[in-house]
């Protein structure tokens, strides 16, 4: 299981999807985004970090929560902000629409539109947590957050999603063989139906490093670190991958399509 620090370093992607047919091919856009983790020592103040971000081509930032100082520092930069409701917030978000409205008011309406919030992630890797009560509450929580956004006339501007781990796939090698874990099928289908109807992104935490942990050959290290290597051919479709990140992302793309 990834540690909290490792999760802070994870990379995120957007995959716009329908329940059966993918939506990302027609609507996704190329961009560079980063995670803004806060589990570290001697972090620079948000204003200094934002100044650095503005000097680059970074267009989107994912926060693991909804830190007011960071959200304020990103105001009027044009940088898209992904904020998060914690796993601990899910029970209240699921059971109390008023709490969802208050959460949106405090963490979105207080800063938007100066701070360009584009996605609210409800929880992180909930589906693979093994907590059946929390899993059953995830979709109602997302629905209540969506309803709160709709009530504020922001339903079409700010999307509601959740983040999944690679463990959501029962088989992942080669990428073309990717399939959702059968035990998670019903929950994932319901989530995908909700996200399809709202045009929200399907989000994952790909971890190339953990793939290397289980296969520590020198060529695997190069494949995981984007270094020169011979690449790997998917025996199922003939696609050649030059790095582990692309291969991991492709697993979800191929399944969703």
C-alpha contacts under 8 A as a table, 3 or more apart, distances in Angstrom:
res1	aa1	res2	aa2	distance
2	X	6	X	5.85
2	X	7	X	6.36
3	X	6	X	5.12
3	X	7	X	6.28
4	X	7	X	5.07
4	X	8	X	6.30
4	X	39	X	7.98
5	X	8	X	5.07
5	X	9	X	6.61
5	X	39	X	6.39
6	X	9	X	5.14
6	X	10	X	6.37
7	X	10	X	5.03
7	X	205	X	7.90
8	X	35	X	7.04
8	X	36	X	7.50
8	X	37	X	4.99
8	X	38	X	7.58
8	X	39	X	7.17
8	X	64	X	7.64
9	X	35	X	6.90
9	X	37	X	7.03
10	X	35	X	7.24
10	X	205	X	5.96
10	X	206	X	6.77
10	X	207	X	6.51
11	X	34	X	7.08
11	X	35	X	6.71
11	X	205	X	5.95
11	X	206	X	6.27
11	X	207	X	7.54
12	X	33	X	7.78
12	X	34	X	7.59
12	X	35	X	7.35
12	X	62	X	7.87
12	X	203	X	6.80
12	X	204	X	6.09
12	X	205	X	5.56
12	X	206	X	7.12
13	X	203	X	5.92
13	X	204	X	6.43
13	X	205	X	7.70
14	X	28	X	7.66
14	X	201	X	5.52
14	X	202	X	5.98
14	X	203	X	5.40
14	X	204	X	7.79
15	X	23	X	7.88
15	X	24	X	5.53
15	X	28	X	7.34
15	X	201	X	5.46
15	X	202	X	4.92
15	X	203	X	6.28
15	X	253	X	7.40
16	X	22	X	6.65
16	X	23	X	5.03
16	X	24	X	4.09
16	X	25	X	7.88
16	X	27	X	7.24
16	X	28	X	6.58
16	X	199	X	7.01
16	X	200	X	6.44
16	X	201	X	4.53
16	X	202	X	5.76
17	X	21	X	6.78
17	X	22	X	4.22
17	X	23	X	4.39
17	X	24	X	5.75
17	X	192	X	7.60
17	X	195	X	7.58
17	X	196	X	6.19
17	X	199	X	7.48
17	X	200	X	7.71
17	X	201	X	6.76
17	X	202	X	6.51
17	X	256	X	6.91
18	X	21	X	4.99
18	X	22	X	4.90
18	X	23	X	5.68
18	X	192	X	6.76
18	X	193	X	7.21
18	X	195	X	7.45
18	X	196	X	4.62
18	X	197	X	7.97
18	X	199	X	7.96
18	X	256	X	7.65
19	X	22	X	7.43
19	X	189	X	7.03
19	X	192	X	5.25
19	X	193	X	5.46
19	X	196	X	6.11
19	X	256	X	7.43
20	X	256	X	6.56
20	X	257	X	6.55
21	X	256	X	6.69
21	X	257	X	5.14
22	X	25	X	6.90
22	X	253	X	7.79
22	X	256	X	5.89
22	X	257	X	4.96
23	X	26	X	5.84
23	X	27	X	6.34
23	X	28	X	7.80
24	X	27	X	5.18
24	X	28	X	4.76
25	X	28	X	6.04
31	X	58	X	7.40
31	X	59	X	6.31
31	X	60	X	7.56
32	X	57	X	6.96
32	X	58	X	5.06
32	X	59	X	5.82
32	X	60	X	6.69
33	X	58	X	5.54
33	X	59	X	5.87
33	X	60	X	4.50
33	X	61	X	5.51
33	X	62	X	7.51
34	X	58	X	7.29
34	X	60	X	6.61
34	X	61	X	5.10
34	X	62	X	6.27
35	X	61	X	5.75
35	X	62	X	4.71
35	X	63	X	6.24
35	X	64	X	7.93
36	X	61	X	6.51
36	X	62	X	5.87
36	X	63	X	5.25
36	X	64	X	7.30
37	X	40	X	7.76
37	X	63	X	6.73
37	X	64	X	6.74
38	X	43	X	7.47
40	X	43	X	6.55
44	X	48	X	6.13
44	X	49	X	6.37
45	X	48	X	5.47
45	X	49	X	6.48
46	X	49	X	5.02
46	X	50	X	6.04
46	X	69	X	6.68
46	X	70	X	5.35
46	X	73	X	6.06
47	X	50	X	5.17
47	X	51	X	6.19
47	X	70	X	7.74
47	X	73	X	5.49
48	X	51	X	5.07
48	X	52	X	6.40
49	X	52	X	5.13
49	X	53	X	6.27
50	X	53	X	4.88
50	X	54	X	6.12
50	X	73	X	6.58
50	X	74	X	6.31
51	X	54	X	5.20
51	X	55	X	6.53
52	X	55	X	5.21
52	X	56	X	6.90
53	X	56	X	5.40
53	X	57	X	7.61
53	X	58	X	6.21
54	X	57	X	7.33
54	X	58	X	7.32
54	X	77	X	7.34
58	X	61	X	7.81
58	X	79	X	7.65
59	X	78	X	7.68
59	X	79	X	5.04
59	X	80	X	6.23
60	X	79	X	5.28
60	X	80	X	4.43
60	X	81	X	5.85
60	X	82	X	7.58
61	X	79	X	7.06
61	X	80	X	6.22
61	X	81	X	5.09
61	X	82	X	6.12
62	X	81	X	5.95
62	X	82	X	4.49
62	X	83	X	6.26
63	X	66	X	6.61
63	X	67	X	7.83
63	X	81	X	7.35
63	X	82	X	5.85
63	X	83	X	5.04
63	X	84	X	6.48
64	X	83	X	6.34
64	X	84	X	5.33
64	X	85	X	7.92
64	X	86	X	7.92
65	X	83	X	5.58
65	X	84	X	4.33
65	X	85	X	5.92
65	X	86	X	6.63
66	X	70	X	7.97
66	X	71	X	7.13
66	X	83	X	5.28
66	X	84	X	5.91
66	X	85	X	7.29
66	X	107	X	6.28
67	X	70	X	5.53
67	X	71	X	6.24
68	X	71	X	5.11
68	X	72	X	5.97
68	X	107	X	7.60
69	X	72	X	5.22
69	X	73	X	6.09
70	X	73	X	5.00
70	X	74	X	6.28
71	X	74	X	5.26
71	X	75	X	6.64
71	X	81	X	7.79
71	X	111	X	7.24
71	X	115	X	6.31
72	X	75	X	5.26
72	X	111	X	6.89
72	X	115	X	6.63
74	X	77	X	5.75
74	X	78	X	7.94
74	X	79	X	6.93
74	X	115	X	5.89
74	X	116	X	7.90
75	X	78	X	7.51
75	X	111	X	7.73
75	X	114	X	4.93
75	X	115	X	4.01
75	X	116	X	6.99
76	X	114	X	5.23
76	X	115	X	6.14
76	X	116	X	7.73
77	X	115	X	7.65
78	X	115	X	7.67
78	X	116	X	6.33
79	X	116	X	6.38
80	X	115	X	7.98
80	X	116	X	5.14
80	X	117	X	5.85
80	X	118	X	5.85
81	X	115	X	7.48
81	X	116	X	5.80
81	X	117	X	4.51
81	X	118	X	5.67
81	X	119	X	6.93
82	X	117	X	6.06
82	X	118	X	5.87
82	X	119	X	4.73
82	X	120	X	5.89
82	X	121	X	7.14
83	X	117	X	7.22
83	X	119	X	6.39
83	X	120	X	5.05
83	X	121	X	6.15
84	X	120	X	5.43
84	X	121	X	4.50
84	X	122	X	5.88
84	X	123	X	6.80
85	X	89	X	6.16
85	X	90	X	7.51
85	X	120	X	7.19
85	X	121	X	6.11
85	X	122	X	4.88
85	X	123	X	5.71
86	X	89	X	5.23
86	X	90	X	6.93
86	X	122	X	6.64
86	X	123	X	5.01
86	X	124	X	7.22
87	X	90	X	5.39
87	X	122	X	7.27
87	X	123	X	4.50
87	X	124	X	6.56
87	X	126	X	7.26
87	X	134	X	7.99
88	X	91	X	6.96
89	X	92	X	5.76
89	X	93	X	6.14
89	X	123	X	7.96
90	X	93	X	5.00
90	X	94	X	5.91
90	X	122	X	7.18
90	X	123	X	7.00
90	X	134	X	7.21
90	X	137	X	6.65
90	X	138	X	6.40
90	X	141	X	5.83
91	X	94	X	5.17
91	X	95	X	6.19
91	X	134	X	7.06
91	X	137	X	6.23
91	X	141	X	7.31
92	X	95	X	5.24
92	X	96	X	5.66
92	X	99	X	6.57
92	X	100	X	7.68
92	X	141	X	7.79
93	X	96	X	5.63
93	X	97	X	6.59
93	X	99	X	5.98
93	X	100	X	5.04
93	X	140	X	7.66
93	X	141	X	4.70
93	X	142	X	7.76
93	X	144	X	6.60
93	X	145	X	7.22
94	X	97	X	7.28
94	X	100	X	7.95
94	X	137	X	5.64
94	X	138	X	6.98
94	X	139	X	7.66
94	X	140	X	4.77
94	X	141	X	3.73
94	X	142	X	7.45
94	X	143	X	7.94
94	X	144	X	6.57
95	X	140	X	7.63
95	X	141	X	7.43
96	X	99	X	5.28
96	X	100	X	6.58
96	X	144	X	7.94
97	X	100	X	4.97
97	X	101	X	6.21
97	X	144	X	5.57
97	X	145	X	7.81
97	X	148	X	7.62
98	X	101	X	4.97
98	X	102	X	6.17
99	X	102	X	4.99
99	X	103	X	6.04
100	X	103	X	5.01
100	X	104	X	6.20
100	X	141	X	7.80
100	X	144	X	5.96
100	X	145	X	5.40
100	X	148	X	6.42
101	X	104	X	5.20
101	X	105	X	6.05
101	X	144	X	7.93
101	X	145	X	7.03
101	X	148	X	4.99
101	X	149	X	7.92
102	X	105	X	4.90
102	X	106	X	6.05
103	X	106	X	5.25
103	X	107	X	5.91
103	X	108	X	7.82
104	X	107	X	5.28
104	X	108	X	5.11
104	X	109	X	6.39
104	X	145	X	7.10
104	X	148	X	6.69
104	X	149	X	7.08
105	X	108	X	5.65
105	X	109	X	4.77
105	X	110	X	6.19
106	X	109	X	6.39
106	X	110	X	5.64
107	X	110	X	6.22
107	X	111	X	7.22
108	X	111	X	5.63
108	X	112	X	5.78
108	X	117	X	7.13
109	X	112	X	5.22
109	X	113	X	7.88
111	X	114	X	6.12
111	X	115	X	5.48
112	X	115	X	5.08
112	X	116	X	6.23
112	X	117	X	6.60
113	X	116	X	5.57
113	X	117	X	7.37
117	X	120	X	7.86
117	X	158	X	6.69
118	X	157	X	6.74
118	X	158	X	4.63
118	X	159	X	6.23
119	X	158	X	5.29
119	X	159	X	4.61
119	X	160	X	5.71
119	X	161	X	6.99
120	X	158	X	7.23
120	X	159	X	6.21
120	X	160	X	4.92
120	X	161	X	6.15
120	X	162	X	7.87
121	X	124	X	7.49
121	X	160	X	6.02
121	X	161	X	4.78
121	X	162	X	4.62
121	X	163	X	6.76
122	X	138	X	7.51
122	X	141	X	7.38
122	X	142	X	6.29
122	X	160	X	7.16
122	X	161	X	6.09
122	X	162	X	4.94
122	X	163	X	7.77
123	X	126	X	6.21
123	X	138	X	7.74
123	X	162	X	5.71
123	X	163	X	6.81
124	X	162	X	6.22
124	X	163	X	4.94
124	X	164	X	6.59
125	X	128	X	5.84
125	X	129	X	6.39
125	X	162	X	7.57
125	X	163	X	5.45
125	X	164	X	4.48
125	X	165	X	5.43
126	X	129	X	5.01
126	X	130	X	7.85
126	X	131	X	7.66
126	X	134	X	7.09
126	X	135	X	6.09
126	X	138	X	7.57
126	X	163	X	7.72
126	X	164	X	7.12
127	X	130	X	7.18
127	X	135	X	5.66
127	X	164	X	6.89
127	X	168	X	7.37
127	X	184	X	7.06
127	X	187	X	7.61
127	X	188	X	7.80
128	X	164	X	7.53
128	X	165	X	7.05
128	X	167	X	6.61
128	X	168	X	6.30
128	X	184	X	7.87
129	X	135	X	7.89
130	X	135	X	7.85
131	X	134	X	5.37
131	X	135	X	6.15
132	X	135	X	4.97
132	X	136	X	6.13
133	X	136	X	5.25
133	X	137	X	6.39
134	X	137	X	5.05
134	X	138	X	6.24
135	X	138	X	5.30
135	X	139	X	7.89
135	X	187	X	7.60
136	X	139	X	6.94
136	X	140	X	7.90
136	X	187	X	7.70
137	X	140	X	5.54
137	X	141	X	6.12
138	X	141	X	5.17
138	X	142	X	6.27
139	X	142	X	5.04
139	X	143	X	6.10
139	X	190	X	7.62
139	X	191	X	6.31
140	X	143	X	4.97
140	X	144	X	6.14
141	X	144	X	5.21
141	X	145	X	6.29
142	X	145	X	5.15
142	X	146	X	6.10
142	X	160	X	6.47
142	X	161	X	7.17
143	X	146	X	4.98
143	X	147	X	6.10
143	X	194	X	7.99
144	X	147	X	4.97
144	X	148	X	6.16
145	X	148	X	5.04
145	X	149	X	6.30
145	X	160	X	7.25
146	X	149	X	5.09
146	X	150	X	6.13
146	X	155	X	6.47
146	X	159	X	7.67
146	X	160	X	6.29
147	X	150	X	4.90
147	X	151	X	6.12
147	X	155	X	7.63
148	X	151	X	5.09
148	X	152	X	6.45
149	X	152	X	5.08
149	X	153	X	6.27
149	X	154	X	4.97
149	X	155	X	4.89
149	X	158	X	7.44
150	X	153	X	4.90
150	X	154	X	5.49
150	X	155	X	4.30
150	X	156	X	7.74
151	X	154	X	7.48
151	X	155	X	7.81
152	X	155	X	7.57
153	X	156	X	7.60
154	X	157	X	5.14
154	X	158	X	5.92
155	X	158	X	5.80
155	X	159	X	6.85
156	X	159	X	7.13
156	X	198	X	7.91
159	X	198	X	7.50
159	X	199	X	7.50
159	X	200	X	5.19
159	X	201	X	7.37
160	X	195	X	7.72
160	X	200	X	6.04
160	X	201	X	7.75
161	X	195	X	7.20
161	X	200	X	6.25
161	X	201	X	6.19
161	X	202	X	6.62
161	X	203	X	7.21
162	X	202	X	7.31
162	X	203	X	6.47
163	X	202	X	7.39
163	X	203	X	4.87
163	X	204	X	5.18
163	X	205	X	6.86
164	X	167	X	7.96
164	X	168	X	6.72
164	X	203	X	6.23
164	X	204	X	4.60
164	X	205	X	6.19
165	X	168	X	5.91
165	X	204	X	5.72
165	X	205	X	5.24
165	X	206	X	6.98
166	X	169	X	6.04
166	X	204	X	7.05
166	X	205	X	6.68
166	X	206	X	6.23
166	X	207	X	7.73
166	X	248	X	7.96
167	X	170	X	6.78
167	X	181	X	7.79
168	X	180	X	5.70
168	X	181	X	5.70
168	X	184	X	7.30
169	X	172	X	6.32
169	X	178	X	6.27
169	X	179	X	5.36
169	X	180	X	4.24
169	X	181	X	5.07
170	X	178	X	7.18
170	X	179	X	5.84
170	X	180	X	5.47
170	X	181	X	4.21
170	X	182	X	7.29
171	X	177	X	6.48
171	X	178	X	5.23
171	X	179	X	5.93
171	X	180	X	7.63
171	X	181	X	7.73
172	X	175	X	5.42
172	X	176	X	7.78
172	X	177	X	6.15
172	X	178	X	4.69
172	X	179	X	7.33
172	X	248	X	7.81
172	X	251	X	6.37
173	X	176	X	7.45
173	X	177	X	6.33
173	X	178	X	7.03
174	X	177	X	5.61
174	X	178	X	7.32
174	X	234	X	5.50
174	X	235	X	6.88
174	X	236	X	7.10
174	X	251	X	7.96
175	X	178	X	5.47
175	X	234	X	6.73
175	X	247	X	6.22
175	X	248	X	6.98
175	X	250	X	6.15
175	X	251	X	4.31
175	X	252	X	8.00
175	X	254	X	7.36
176	X	234	X	6.95
176	X	236	X	5.77
176	X	237	X	6.68
176	X	250	X	7.91
176	X	251	X	6.28
176	X	254	X	6.16
176	X	255	X	7.46
177	X	236	X	7.29
177	X	251	X	7.57
178	X	251	X	5.30
178	X	252	X	6.90
178	X	254	X	7.29
178	X	255	X	5.86
179	X	255	X	6.16
180	X	184	X	6.98
180	X	185	X	6.40
181	X	184	X	5.40
181	X	185	X	6.38
182	X	185	X	5.09
183	X	186	X	7.66
184	X	187	X	5.61
184	X	188	X	6.05
185	X	188	X	5.22
185	X	189	X	6.01
186	X	189	X	5.22
186	X	190	X	6.32
187	X	190	X	5.30
187	X	191	X	6.32
188	X	191	X	5.02
188	X	192	X	6.03
189	X	192	X	5.06
189	X	193	X	6.11
190	X	193	X	5.15
190	X	194	X	6.35
191	X	194	X	5.15
191	X	195	X	6.12
192	X	195	X	5.00
192	X	196	X	5.83
192	X	202	X	7.96
193	X	196	X	5.10
193	X	197	X	6.25
194	X	197	X	5.31
194	X	198	X	6.41
195	X	198	X	5.12
195	X	199	X	5.69
195	X	200	X	4.93
195	X	201	X	7.02
195	X	202	X	7.55
196	X	199	X	5.07
196	X	200	X	6.59
206	X	245	X	6.88
206	X	248	X	6.42
206	X	249	X	7.06
207	X	210	X	5.66
207	X	211	X	7.04
207	X	245	X	7.61
208	X	211	X	5.23
208	X	212	X	6.60
208	X	224	X	5.50
208	X	244	X	5.67
208	X	245	X	5.90
208	X	248	X	7.66
209	X	212	X	5.11
209	X	213	X	6.42
209	X	224	X	6.64
210	X	213	X	4.94
210	X	214	X	6.82
211	X	214	X	5.61
211	X	215	X	6.61
211	X	224	X	7.87
211	X	244	X	7.98
212	X	215	X	4.96
212	X	216	X	5.37
212	X	217	X	7.94
212	X	220	X	6.18
212	X	221	X	6.20
212	X	224	X	6.81
213	X	216	X	5.89
215	X	220	X	6.68
216	X	220	X	6.26
216	X	221	X	6.69
217	X	220	X	5.18
217	X	221	X	6.57
218	X	221	X	5.18
218	X	222	X	6.52
219	X	222	X	5.19
219	X	223	X	6.16
219	X	229	X	6.67
220	X	223	X	4.90
220	X	224	X	6.13
221	X	224	X	5.12
221	X	225	X	6.11
222	X	225	X	5.14
222	X	226	X	6.17
222	X	227	X	4.74
222	X	228	X	6.47
222	X	229	X	6.10
222	X	243	X	7.99
223	X	226	X	5.70
223	X	227	X	6.26
223	X	228	X	7.53
223	X	229	X	6.17
223	X	231	X	7.03
223	X	242	X	6.56
223	X	243	X	4.67
223	X	244	X	5.74
224	X	227	X	7.62
224	X	243	X	5.71
224	X	244	X	4.90
224	X	245	X	7.01
225	X	243	X	7.34
225	X	244	X	7.94
226	X	242	X	7.50
226	X	243	X	5.52
226	X	244	X	7.81
227	X	243	X	7.98
229	X	242	X	6.99
230	X	242	X	7.26
231	X	240	X	6.39
231	X	241	X	5.46
231	X	242	X	4.36
231	X	243	X	6.90
232	X	240	X	5.46
232	X	241	X	5.26
232	X	242	X	6.54
233	X	238	X	5.80
233	X	239	X	5.59
233	X	240	X	4.20
233	X	241	X	6.24
234	X	237	X	5.78
234	X	238	X	5.11
234	X	239	X	5.33
234	X	240	X	6.23
234	X	241	X	7.70
235	X	238	X	5.59
235	X	239	X	7.90
241	X	244	X	7.45
241	X	246	X	6.63
241	X	247	X	6.05
242	X	246	X	7.50
243	X	246	X	5.75
243	X	247	X	6.59
244	X	247	X	4.96
244	X	248	X	6.05
245	X	248	X	5.21
245	X	249	X	6.21
246	X	249	X	5.21
246	X	250	X	5.94
247	X	250	X	5.06
247	X	251	X	6.41
248	X	251	X	5.31
248	X	252	X	7.28
249	X	252	X	5.67
249	X	253	X	6.45
250	X	253	X	4.83
250	X	254	X	5.81
251	X	254	X	5.46
251	X	255	X	6.31
252	X	255	X	5.15
252	X	256	X	5.98
253	X	256	X	5.20
253	X	257	X	6.09
254	X	257	X	5.27
